[in-house]
Amino acid sequence: GITGGNRHRVIIEGVRGDGFRGDISIDDLDFLPNTCTIQPTDAVPPVTTPSVPTTTPVVTVTGQTPAPGVFDCDFETDLCGWVQATDDDFDWTRNYGTTGSTQTGPSTDHTSGGPGYYIFIETSGQTLNSSARILSPQLPGSGQRCLTFYYHMYGQHVNMLNVYFMRQGRLGQPVWTKQGTQGDQWWAGQVNLPINPGDVVDQVAFEALRGTSFRGDIALDDIQLTQGPCSPIVIPSASPLPPTDIGTCTFDDPAICGYTQDTTDDFDWTRLSGNTPTANSGPTNDHTLGTSAGYYMYTEMSSPRQPGDVARLLSPTYAPNNTQCVEFYYHMFGSHIGTLKLELLVAGQTRVPLWSLADDQGDQWVINQVTINPTDTYQLVFEAVRGSNFRGDIAIDDVTIRNGGCGGGDCDFENGLCSWTNELTDDEFDWTQGTGNTPTQATGPDADHTTG
């Protein structure tokens, strides 16, 4: 059983054996309010010391000023103005139809949804973390612009896709990143450019990294740069945005999904990208993208804020809809953290406490879920209370409201991973959601446990 009153997370780790017939599966996770023993009895794990994740170094690439050319590209005729990098390990390939490997890569392009061209990395014959970069021509336009693209990341060995905004040939840090298999479909990606006012970006680079084996093909299609800021509604396509639940607010849109500041509190929440101004407090990046391209909401606790000052952020008004699950990510890091509260404002009048947490929770984004049963119109109220001093920045991101109860850690994996997530930095590969047989003969299940 699990004992103790401290907050905790459960980590499930699968370790590969000495050959390929070693698939391991799990299903139907339940948390029960009573004690239990480890079953089977010989499954008691040895005591281990977790490793410390390493920080990805800044990659610096110098080169010539990019040449002018056609930026927007559907790859139906050629690579438009895009060129292969010369200092990486292998090249992107323009392709028609399926890739050369089974159970990875797209079977159609995104442009037509049928026969057509796209670019992809063929990971067969490459080694772990080998990189392929493709570089844009000189960027058209000026001021605020939106980069949109469609990506396909399907296969049990998929590693990582990065987007860089280059300045004078320097690669720098990625502004958008996605890791692990995303399912056999095209997803829409978008990033605002520039990230900060006055920043001069002259080139875009897409970088794909090879994973642990050959089923890791990554593809791109329909790259476009438009004038003005990105908006979730400006991509007229049947392809959805990356896998987030209906009703998710990432705060990447300057309109912050209709959230508003309370006018009866002491100060306001702030929309921010990158790190907060206070050292040793607040997040380094948002939760959605994990880079400085993404935004979150936070409370700046430096002067003139005083202990006990309150800031409230109100969601739009929602109609009652039986049982619903409110899910959000919070970041509470600093030696002077106060309190974060979530309340329900019912019919614009009655405030109902839902959840509260105080004190330093470490330099990390943490998921939280609360089940609500609204019987009248309601708003979510996020309230941050200032602690004893200035190192107490509190942040939230990726607020989701969906139908049905949250269920805690219970999950049958019939509709995604519930609140479970793959570790991104401290292991070698990811768990994959499967159905039916696994790809390898004589190993793994041939059906799930839930339905048999």
C-alpha positions in Angstrom: 0.0 0.0 0.0 0.9 3.7 -0.2 1.2 5.4 3.2 2.2 8.8 4.5 0.6 12.2 4.2 3.0 13.8 1.7 2.0 14.5 -1.9 3.4 12.0 -4.3 3.3 10.7 -7.9 3.4 7.1 -9.0 6.0 6.1 -11.7 5.7 2.9 -13.7 9.0 1.8 -15.3 9.5 -0.9 -18.0 13.1 -2.2 -18.5 14.1 -4.0 -21.7 15.5 -7.5 -21.4 18.3 -9.1 -23.4 16.2 -9.6 -26.6 13.3 -8.3 -28.6 10.6 -10.7 -27.2 10.1 -8.7 -24.1 7.1 -6.5 -24.5 5.5 -5.4 -21.2 2.0 -4.1 -20.8 -0.2 -2.6 -18.1 -4.0 -1.9 -18.0 -6.8 -1.0 -15.6 -5.0 1.1 -12.9 -7.1 1.6 -9.7 -6.4 3.4 -6.4 -8.4 1.8 -3.6 -9.0 3.4 -0.1 -7.6 0.4 1.8 -4.3 -1.3 2.5 -2.9 -4.0 0.3 0.2 -6.1 -0.1 2.6 -6.4 -3.1 1.3 -9.0 -5.5 3.0 -11.2 -6.7 5.1 -11.5 -3.5 8.4 -11.6 -5.5 7.7 -8.2 -7.1 9.3 -6.2 -4.3 11.7 -3.8 -6.1 15.3 -3.2 -5.0 16.1 0.3 -3.6 17.6 2.6 -6.2 18.8 6.2 -6.3 17.2 8.1 -9.2 19.5 9.8 -11.7 19.5 13.5 -12.1 18.2 14.7 -15.5 20.9 16.5 -17.6 20.3 19.9 -19.2 20.2 20.0 -23.0 23.1 22.2 -24.1 22.6 25.2 -26.3 23.5 24.3 -29.9 25.2 27.0 -31.8 25.4 26.9 -35.6 26.9 29.7 -37.7 26.3 30.1 -41.4 25.6 32.5 -44.2 22.7 34.8 -44.4 19.7 32.8 -45.7 18.9 33.4 -49.4 15.4 34.6 -50.4 13.0 32.0 -51.7 9.5 30.5 -51.4 8.8 30.0 -47.6 5.2 28.5 -47.8 5.5 24.9 -49.0 3.2 21.9 -49.5 6.1 19.9 -51.1 3.9 18.9 -54.1 6.5 20.1 -56.6 9.8 20.4 -54.8 11.3 21.8 -51.5 10.3 25.4 -52.4 13.0 27.6 -50.9 13.9 25.1 -48.1 17.4 23.6 -48.0 19.1 20.7 -46.2 21.5 21.7 -43.4 25.1 20.6 -44.1 26.3 20.2 -40.5 23.8 17.5 -39.3 23.9 13.7 -39.6 21.4 13.0 -42.4 18.8 14.6 -44.7 15.1 15.0 -44.9 13.5 13.2 -47.8 10.6 14.4 -50.0 8.2 11.4 -50.3 5.0 10.3 -51.9 2.7 7.7 -50.2 4.0 5.6 -47.4 7.5 5.5 -45.9 9.7 2.5 -46.3 9.1 1.2 -42.8 6.0 -0.5 -41.5 4.0 0.8 -38.5 5.6 4.2 -38.7 5.3 7.4 -40.8 2.3 8.7 -42.7 0.4 6.8 -45.4 -0.9 10.0 -47.0 0.2 13.6 -47.2 -1.7 16.3 -45.2 -2.5 18.6 -48.1 -4.9 16.3 -50.0 -5.5 13.7 -47.3 -4.6 11.2 -50.0 -1.8 10.7 -52.5 0.6 13.6 -52.3 4.1 14.7 -51.2 5.5 15.6 -47.8 9.0 15.5 -46.3 10.1 13.0 -43.6 13.2 11.5 -41.9 13.9 7.8 -42.8 15.3 6.5 -39.5 16.4 3.1 -40.8 20.2 2.9 -40.9 20.7 5.8 -38.5 21.9 5.8 -34.9 20.3 7.1 -31.7 19.9 10.9 -31.6 21.2 11.4 -35.1 19.8 14.7 -36.3 18.4 15.9 -39.6 17.7 19.7 -40.1 16.0 21.5 -42.9 16.3 25.3 -43.2 13.9 27.9 -44.5 14.7 30.7 -46.9 14.9 34.3 -45.7 11.7 35.0 -43.7 9.1 37.1 -45.6 7.3 40.0 -43.9 8.0 41.8 -40.6 6.6 42.3 -37.2 4.3 39.8 -35.6 3.8 36.6 -37.7 2.5 33.1 -37.2 4.4 29.9 -38.2 2.0 27.0 -38.9 2.9 23.5 -40.0 1.6 20.0 -39.9 3.6 17.1 -38.4 3.2 13.3 -38.2 5.0 11.4 -35.5 3.9 7.8 -35.4 5.9 4.7 -34.4 7.1 3.1 -31.2 10.7 4.5 -31.6 9.8 8.1 -32.4 12.2 10.5 -30.7 11.8 14.3 -31.1 10.9 17.2 -33.4 12.2 20.7 -32.7 11.6 24.1 -34.2 14.2 26.8 -34.0 14.1 30.5 -34.8 17.6 31.3 -36.1 19.4 34.6 -35.9 22.5 35.3 -38.1 23.0 31.5 -38.5 22.8 30.7 -34.8 20.5 27.8 -33.9 20.0 28.6 -30.2 17.3 26.9 -28.1 14.2 25.3 -29.7 11.0 27.4 -29.5 8.7 24.4 -30.0 9.3 20.7 -29.3 7.4 17.5 -29.3 8.6 14.1 -28.2 7.4 10.5 -28.6 4.7 8.9 -30.8 1.6 11.1 -31.4 -0.5 8.5 -33.2 -1.0 7.7 -36.9 -2.4 11.1 -37.9 -1.3 14.6 -38.9 -1.3 17.3 -36.2 -1.3 21.1 -36.5 1.6 23.0 -34.9 1.9 26.8 -34.6 4.4 29.3 -33.0 4.2 33.1 -32.7 7.2 34.9 -34.3 9.1 36.7 -32.9 9.0 35.4 -29.3 9.9 38.8 -27.8 9.3 42.3 -29.1 12.3 43.7 -31.1 13.7 40.2 -31.7 15.1 39.8 -35.2 14.6 36.3 -36.7 15.9 35.6 -40.2 15.4 31.9 -40.6 13.4 28.9 -39.3 14.9 25.4 -38.8 13.1 22.1 -38.3 15.1 19.4 -36.6 14.2 15.7 -36.2 16.1 13.3 -34.0 16.3 9.5 -34.5 15.1 7.3 -31.7 16.1 3.9 -30.4 15.3 2.0 -33.5 13.8 2.2 -37.0 10.1 2.7 -36.3 10.6 6.4 -35.7 9.8 8.3 -38.9 8.8 11.9 -38.5 7.1 13.9 -41.3 6.2 17.6 -42.1 3.8 19.2 -44.6 2.1 22.4 -45.4 4.5 24.9 -43.8 3.2 28.5 -43.8 4.1 31.9 -42.4 1.2 34.4 -42.1 1.1 38.0 -40.9 -0.3 38.7 -37.4 -0.4 36.6 -34.2 -1.4 32.9 -34.1 -4.9 32.0 -33.1 -6.3 28.5 -32.5 -9.1 29.3 -35.0 -7.0 30.4 -38.0 -6.1 26.9 -39.2 -9.1 25.8 -41.4 -8.4 22.1 -41.5 -10.0 18.8 -40.4 -6.7 18.0 -38.6 -6.9 18.8 -34.9 -4.4 20.7 -32.8 -2.0 18.5 -30.7 -3.7 16.0 -28.4 -5.3 18.1 -25.7 -8.8 17.7 -24.3 -11.8 19.8 -25.6 -12.0 23.0 -23.5 -8.3 23.4 -22.9 -6.9 26.9 -22.4 -3.1 27.1 -23.0 -2.9 30.9 -22.6 -0.9 31.1 -25.8 -3.6 33.3 -27.3 -3.3 36.9 -26.0 -7.1 36.9 -25.4 -6.4 34.2 -22.8 -9.6 32.3 -23.7 -11.9 34.9 -22.2 -10.4 34.7 -18.7 -10.7 38.0 -16.8 -9.0 39.7 -13.8 -11.1 40.1 -10.6 -11.6 43.8 -9.8 -12.0 43.3 -6.1 -8.6 41.8 -5.3 -5.2 43.4 -4.6 -3.3 42.8 -7.9 -3.5 40.9 -11.2 -2.3 37.8 -12.8 0.2 38.2 -15.7 0.5 36.4 -19.0 4.2 35.5 -19.6 6.6 33.4 -21.7 10.0 32.2 -20.5 11.1 32.7 -17.0 9.7 35.1 -14.4 11.9 38.1 -13.3 12.6 36.7 -9.9 15.5 34.3 -9.5 14.8 30.9 -7.7 11.1 31.3 -8.1 8.5 30.7 -10.9 8.8 28.5 -14.0 11.5 28.6 -16.7 9.0 27.9 -19.5 5.3 27.2 -20.0 3.9 23.7 -19.7 2.2 23.4 -23.1 5.3 23.6 -25.3 8.0 23.5 -22.6 9.9 26.4 -24.4 10.0 30.2 -24.4 7.4 30.2 -27.3 4.6 29.2 -25.0 2.7 31.3 -22.4 1.3 30.8 -19.0 -0.4 32.9 -16.3 1.5 33.8 -13.1 1.5 36.1 -10.1 4.5 38.3 -9.6 5.1 38.6 -5.8 7.9 41.2 -5.8 7.4 44.7 -4.4 4.9 46.4 -4.0 3.2 43.2 -3.1 2.8 42.5 0.6 2.2 39.3 2.6 -1.4 38.2 2.2 -2.1 40.1 -1.0 -4.6 38.3 -3.2 -4.9 38.0 -7.0 -7.9 36.2 -8.7 -8.3 35.1 -12.3 -11.8 34.2 -13.4 -12.8 31.9 -16.3 -15.6 32.7 -18.7 -19.1 31.7 -17.5 -20.0 28.1 -18.3 -23.4 26.4 -18.4 -24.1 23.5 -16.0 -23.4 20.1 -17.6 -23.7 17.3 -15.0 -20.4 15.9 -13.7 -17.3 17.5 -15.1 -13.6 17.3 -14.6 -11.4 20.4 -14.1 -7.7 19.7 -14.9 -4.9 22.2 -14.7 -1.1 22.4 -14.2 0.4 24.5 -11.5 3.9 25.7 -10.7 4.7 26.7 -7.1 8.5 27.1 -6.7 10.3 29.4 -4.3 11.2 29.7 -0.6 8.3 32.2 0.1 5.4 30.5 -1.7 2.0 31.4 -0.3 -1.2 29.6 -1.3 -3.0 28.7 -4.6 -6.7 28.1 -4.4 -9.3 26.9 -6.9 -13.0 28.0 -6.3 -16.3 27.7 -8.2 -18.2 31.0 -8.5 -21.8 29.8 -8.9 -24.4 32.0 -10.7 -22.0 35.0 -10.2 -22.6 35.0 -6.4 -21.7 32.0 -4.3 -18.0 31.0 -4.1 -17.5 27.3 -3.4 -13.9 26.2 -2.3 -12.7 23.2 -4.4 -8.9 22.9 -3.8 -6.1 24.6 -1.9 -2.3 24.1 -1.7 0.4 26.0 0.1 4.3 26.2 0.3 7.1 25.3 -2.1 6.3 22.3 -4.5 9.6 22.3 -6.3 10.7 23.6 -9.7 8.2 21.6 -11.8 4.8 21.7 -13.4 2.3 19.4 -11.6 -1.0 18.2 -12.8 -4.1 18.5 -10.6 -7.7 17.4 -11.2 -11.0 18.3 -9.4 -14.4 16.8 -10.1 -17.3 19.3 -10.1 -21.1 18.9 -10.3 -22.4 22.3 -11.2 -26.2 22.8 -11.0 -26.1 26.4 -12.2 -23.9 28.6 -14.4 -20.4 28.8 -13.0 -16.9 30.3 -13.4 -13.6 28.9 -12.2 -11.7 31.2 -9.8 -7.9 30.8 -9.5 -6.7 32.7 -6.4 -3.0 33.2 -5.5 -2.1 34.5 -2.0 1.3 36.2 -1.5 3.6 34.5 1.0 6.1 36.0 3.4 8.4 37.5 0.8 9.2 38.0 -2.9 10.3 34.5 -3.9 6.8 33.2 -4.2 5.7 33.3 -7.8 2.7 31.0 -8.6 1.8 29.9 -12.1 -0.9 27.9 -13.9 -1.2 26.6 -17.4 -3.3 24.2 -19.6 -6.7 24.5 -17.9 -9.1 21.9 -19.2 -12.8 21.3 -18.5 -14.3 18.0 -19.9 -17.4 16.0 -19.3 -17.3 13.1 -16.7 -15.5 12.7 -13.4 -11.7 12.9 -13.2 -11.2 9.4 -11.6 -7.9 10.3 -9.9 -5.1 7.9 -11.1 -7.6 5.3 -12.3 -7.3 4.6 -16.0 -8.3 1.9 -18.5 -6.5 3.6 -21.4 -9.5 3.4 -23.7 -9.5 7.2 -24.2 -5.9 8.3 -24.0 -3.5 8.2 -21.0 -5.9 10.0 -18.5 -3.6 12.0 -16.2 -0.6 9.7 -16.7 2.4 11.2 -18.7 5.6 9.8 -20.2 8.8 10.9 -18.6 10.6 13.1 -21.0 14.1 13.5 -19.6 15.1 10.6 -17.3 14.5 7.4 -19.3 15.4 6.0 -22.8 12.0 5.5 -24.5 8.2 5.9 -24.0 5.2 3.8 -23.1 2.9 3.4 -26.1 -0.9 3.1 -26.1 -1.8 -0.1 -28.0 -4.7 -2.2 -29.2 -4.7 -5.9 -30.1 -1.4 -7.6 -30.7 1.9 -5.8 -30.2 4.1 -5.7 -33.4 6.5 -8.4 -32.2 5.5 -12.1 -32.4 5.6 -14.4 -29.4 5.6 -11.5 -26.9 3.1 -9.0 -25.4 -0.7 -9.3 -25.1 -3.1 -10.1 -27.9 -6.0 -8.1 -26.3 -6.4 -5.6 -23.5 -7.6 -6.5 -20.0 -10.6 -4.2 -19.8 -12.7 -5.8 -22.6 -10.7 -8.9 -23.2 
